[in-house]
Amino acid sequence: MNLLTSRQREVAAKIAEGKSCKQIARELGIHFQTVMKHRENLYRRLGVSSAIALTIRLKGKDR
């Protein structure tokens, strides 16, 4: 996960918890569009195309 910034890791963890972009924005105190951009960058950097694939990829990094 060294590819990711600390904020991207925060957003990724919340996505993996099943939180919506709206919830993530509220919890982190950032704009909804910022969360969407983080999500887009996460998907691109990790080579995934969905929240489920992102979660699986993150779980694999823990092992």
Chimera marker file (.cmm) of the C-alpha trace (Angstrom):
<marker_set name="trace">
<marker id="1" x="0.000" y="0.000" z="0.000" r="1" g="1" b="0" radius="0.5"/>
<marker id="2" x="3.009" y="2.292" z="-0.287" r="1" g="1" b="0" radius="0.5"/>
<marker id="3" x="1.503" y="3.516" z="-3.552" r="1" g="1" b="0" radius="0.5"/>
<marker id="4" x="-1.122" y="5.441" z="-1.612" r="1" g="1" b="0" radius="0.5"/>
<marker id="5" x="-1.080" y="8.687" z="0.312" r="1" g="1" b="0" radius="0.5"/>
<marker id="6" x="-2.283" y="8.694" z="3.897" r="1" g="1" b="0" radius="0.5"/>
<marker id="7" x="-5.570" y="10.328" z="2.819" r="1" g="1" b="0" radius="0.5"/>
<marker id="8" x="-6.076" y="7.740" z="0.093" r="1" g="1" b="0" radius="0.5"/>
<marker id="9" x="-5.528" y="5.001" z="2.688" r="1" g="1" b="0" radius="0.5"/>
<marker id="10" x="-8.165" y="6.632" z="4.913" r="1" g="1" b="0" radius="0.5"/>
<marker id="11" x="-10.650" y="6.825" z="2.055" r="1" g="1" b="0" radius="0.5"/>
<marker id="12" x="-9.855" y="3.258" z="0.947" r="1" g="1" b="0" radius="0.5"/>
<marker id="13" x="-10.442" y="1.929" z="4.462" r="1" g="1" b="0" radius="0.5"/>
<marker id="14" x="-13.821" y="3.644" z="4.629" r="1" g="1" b="0" radius="0.5"/>
<marker id="15" x="-14.786" y="2.311" z="1.197" r="1" g="1" b="0" radius="0.5"/>
<marker id="16" x="-13.807" y="-1.166" z="2.412" r="1" g="1" b="0" radius="0.5"/>
<marker id="17" x="-16.102" y="-0.641" z="5.427" r="1" g="1" b="0" radius="0.5"/>
<marker id="18" x="-18.938" y="-0.173" z="2.940" r="1" g="1" b="0" radius="0.5"/>
<marker id="19" x="-19.415" y="3.550" z="3.496" r="1" g="1" b="0" radius="0.5"/>
<marker id="20" x="-20.807" y="5.756" z="0.758" r="1" g="1" b="0" radius="0.5"/>
<marker id="21" x="-18.856" y="8.655" z="-0.697" r="1" g="1" b="0" radius="0.5"/>
<marker id="22" x="-21.296" y="11.013" z="1.002" r="1" g="1" b="0" radius="0.5"/>
<marker id="23" x="-20.650" y="9.376" z="4.404" r="1" g="1" b="0" radius="0.5"/>
<marker id="24" x="-16.892" y="9.416" z="3.843" r="1" g="1" b="0" radius="0.5"/>
<marker id="25" x="-16.948" y="13.110" z="2.936" r="1" g="1" b="0" radius="0.5"/>
<marker id="26" x="-18.938" y="13.924" z="6.066" r="1" g="1" b="0" radius="0.5"/>
<marker id="27" x="-16.698" y="11.857" z="8.356" r="1" g="1" b="0" radius="0.5"/>
<marker id="28" x="-13.434" y="13.214" z="6.944" r="1" g="1" b="0" radius="0.5"/>
<marker id="29" x="-14.692" y="16.782" z="6.604" r="1" g="1" b="0" radius="0.5"/>
<marker id="30" x="-13.930" y="16.971" z="2.903" r="1" g="1" b="0" radius="0.5"/>
<marker id="31" x="-16.056" y="17.704" z="-0.156" r="1" g="1" b="0" radius="0.5"/>
<marker id="32" x="-17.977" y="14.888" z="-1.836" r="1" g="1" b="0" radius="0.5"/>
<marker id="33" x="-16.166" y="15.539" z="-5.148" r="1" g="1" b="0" radius="0.5"/>
<marker id="34" x="-12.817" y="15.179" z="-3.367" r="1" g="1" b="0" radius="0.5"/>
<marker id="35" x="-13.850" y="11.721" z="-2.178" r="1" g="1" b="0" radius="0.5"/>
<marker id="36" x="-14.918" y="10.840" z="-5.712" r="1" g="1" b="0" radius="0.5"/>
<marker id="37" x="-11.505" y="11.929" z="-7.047" r="1" g="1" b="0" radius="0.5"/>
<marker id="38" x="-9.700" y="9.910" z="-4.350" r="1" g="1" b="0" radius="0.5"/>
<marker id="39" x="-11.817" y="6.889" z="-5.268" r="1" g="1" b="0" radius="0.5"/>
<marker id="40" x="-11.038" y="7.326" z="-8.961" r="1" g="1" b="0" radius="0.5"/>
<marker id="41" x="-7.302" y="7.574" z="-8.215" r="1" g="1" b="0" radius="0.5"/>
<marker id="42" x="-7.448" y="4.550" z="-5.887" r="1" g="1" b="0" radius="0.5"/>
<marker id="43" x="-9.118" y="2.411" z="-8.526" r="1" g="1" b="0" radius="0.5"/>
<marker id="44" x="-6.556" y="3.467" z="-11.134" r="1" g="1" b="0" radius="0.5"/>
<marker id="45" x="-3.513" y="2.978" z="-8.890" r="1" g="1" b="0" radius="0.5"/>
<marker id="46" x="-4.661" y="-0.387" z="-7.607" r="1" g="1" b="0" radius="0.5"/>
<marker id="47" x="-5.975" y="-1.618" z="-10.959" r="1" g="1" b="0" radius="0.5"/>
<marker id="48" x="-9.541" y="-2.250" z="-9.795" r="1" g="1" b="0" radius="0.5"/>
<marker id="49" x="-12.933" y="-1.095" z="-11.017" r="1" g="1" b="0" radius="0.5"/>
<marker id="50" x="-15.251" y="-1.492" z="-8.031" r="1" g="1" b="0" radius="0.5"/>
<marker id="51" x="-15.475" y="-1.100" z="-4.274" r="1" g="1" b="0" radius="0.5"/>
<marker id="52" x="-15.631" y="-4.873" z="-3.901" r="1" g="1" b="0" radius="0.5"/>
<marker id="53" x="-12.446" y="-5.359" z="-5.930" r="1" g="1" b="0" radius="0.5"/>
<marker id="54" x="-10.785" y="-2.587" z="-3.917" r="1" g="1" b="0" radius="0.5"/>
<marker id="55" x="-11.743" y="-4.294" z="-0.657" r="1" g="1" b="0" radius="0.5"/>
<marker id="56" x="-10.429" y="-7.660" z="-1.859" r="1" g="1" b="0" radius="0.5"/>
<marker id="57" x="-7.201" y="-6.031" z="-3.011" r="1" g="1" b="0" radius="0.5"/>
<marker id="58" x="-6.755" y="-4.283" z="0.360" r="1" g="1" b="0" radius="0.5"/>
<marker id="59" x="-7.455" y="-7.474" z="2.302" r="1" g="1" b="0" radius="0.5"/>
<marker id="60" x="-4.813" y="-9.242" z="0.221" r="1" g="1" b="0" radius="0.5"/>
<marker id="61" x="-2.253" y="-6.599" z="1.205" r="1" g="1" b="0" radius="0.5"/>
<marker id="62" x="-2.794" y="-7.436" z="4.894" r="1" g="1" b="0" radius="0.5"/>
<marker id="63" x="-1.604" y="-10.993" z="4.393" r="1" g="1" b="0" radius="0.5"/>
<link id1="1" id2="2" r="1" g="1" b="0" radius="0.2"/>
<link id1="2" id2="3" r="1" g="1" b="0" radius="0.2"/>
<link id1="3" id2="4" r="1" g="1" b="0" radius="0.2"/>
<link id1="4" id2="5" r="1" g="1" b="0" radius="0.2"/>
<link id1="5" id2="6" r="1" g="1" b="0" radius="0.2"/>
<link id1="6" id2="7" r="1" g="1" b="0" radius="0.2"/>
<link id1="7" id2="8" r="1" g="1" b="0" radius="0.2"/>
<link id1="8" id2="9" r="1" g="1" b="0" radius="0.2"/>
<link id1="9" id2="10" r="1" g="1" b="0" radius="0.2"/>
<link id1="10" id2="11" r="1" g="1" b="0" radius="0.2"/>
<link id1="11" id2="12" r="1" g="1" b="0" radius="0.2"/>
<link id1="12" id2="13" r="1" g="1" b="0" radius="0.2"/>
<link id1="13" id2="14" r="1" g="1" b="0" radius="0.2"/>
<link id1="14" id2="15" r="1" g="1" b="0" radius="0.2"/>
<link id1="15" id2="16" r="1" g="1" b="0" radius="0.2"/>
<link id1="16" id2="17" r="1" g="1" b="0" radius="0.2"/>
<link id1="17" id2="18" r="1" g="1" b="0" radius="0.2"/>
<link id1="18" id2="19" r="1" g="1" b="0" radius="0.2"/>
<link id1="19" id2="20" r="1" g="1" b="0" radius="0.2"/>
<link id1="20" id2="21" r="1" g="1" b="0" radius="0.2"/>
<link id1="21" id2="22" r="1" g="1" b="0" radius="0.2"/>
<link id1="22" id2="23" r="1" g="1" b="0" radius="0.2"/>
<link id1="23" id2="24" r="1" g="1" b="0" radius="0.2"/>
<link id1="24" id2="25" r="1" g="1" b="0" radius="0.2"/>
<link id1="25" id2="26" r="1" g="1" b="0" radius="0.2"/>
<link id1="26" id2="27" r="1" g="1" b="0" radius="0.2"/>
<link id1="27" id2="28" r="1" g="1" b="0" radius="0.2"/>
<link id1="28" id2="29" r="1" g="1" b="0" radius="0.2"/>
<link id1="29" id2="30" r="1" g="1" b="0" radius="0.2"/>
<link id1="30" id2="31" r="1" g="1" b="0" radius="0.2"/>
<link id1="31" id2="32" r="1" g="1" b="0" radius="0.2"/>
<link id1="32" id2="33" r="1" g="1" b="0" radius="0.2"/>
<link id1="33" id2="34" r="1" g="1" b="0" radius="0.2"/>
<link id1="34" id2="35" r="1" g="1" b="0" radius="0.2"/>
<link id1="35" id2="36" r="1" g="1" b="0" radius="0.2"/>
<link id1="36" id2="37" r="1" g="1" b="0" radius="0.2"/>
<link id1="37" id2="38" r="1" g="1" b="0" radius="0.2"/>
<link id1="38" id2="39" r="1" g="1" b="0" radius="0.2"/>
<link id1="39" id2="40" r="1" g="1" b="0" radius="0.2"/>
<link id1="40" id2="41" r="1" g="1" b="0" radius="0.2"/>
<link id1="41" id2="42" r="1" g="1" b="0" radius="0.2"/>
<link id1="42" id2="43" r="1" g="1" b="0" radius="0.2"/>
<link id1="43" id2="44" r="1" g="1" b="0" radius="0.2"/>
<link id1="44" id2="45" r="1" g="1" b="0" radius="0.2"/>
<link id1="45" id2="46" r="1" g="1" b="0" radius="0.2"/>
<link id1="46" id2="47" r="1" g="1" b="0" radius="0.2"/>
<link id1="47" id2="48" r="1" g="1" b="0" radius="0.2"/>
<link id1="48" id2="49" r="1" g="1" b="0" radius="0.2"/>
<link id1="49" id2="50" r="1" g="1" b="0" radius="0.2"/>
<link id1="50" id2="51" r="1" g="1" b="0" radius="0.2"/>
<link id1="51" id2="52" r="1" g="1" b="0" radius="0.2"/>
<link id1="52" id2="53" r="1" g="1" b="0" radius="0.2"/>
<link id1="53" id2="54" r="1" g="1" b="0" radius="0.2"/>
<link id1="54" id2="55" r="1" g="1" b="0" radius="0.2"/>
<link id1="55" id2="56" r="1" g="1" b="0" radius="0.2"/>
<link id1="56" id2="57" r="1" g="1" b="0" radius="0.2"/>
<link id1="57" id2="58" r="1" g="1" b="0" radius="0.2"/>
<link id1="58" id2="59" r="1" g="1" b="0" radius="0.2"/>
<link id1="59" id2="60" r="1" g="1" b="0" radius="0.2"/>
<link id1="60" id2="61" r="1" g="1" b="0" radius="0.2"/>
<link id1="61" id2="62" r="1" g="1" b="0" radius="0.2"/>
<link id1="62" id2="63" r="1" g="1" b="0" radius="0.2"/>
</marker_set>
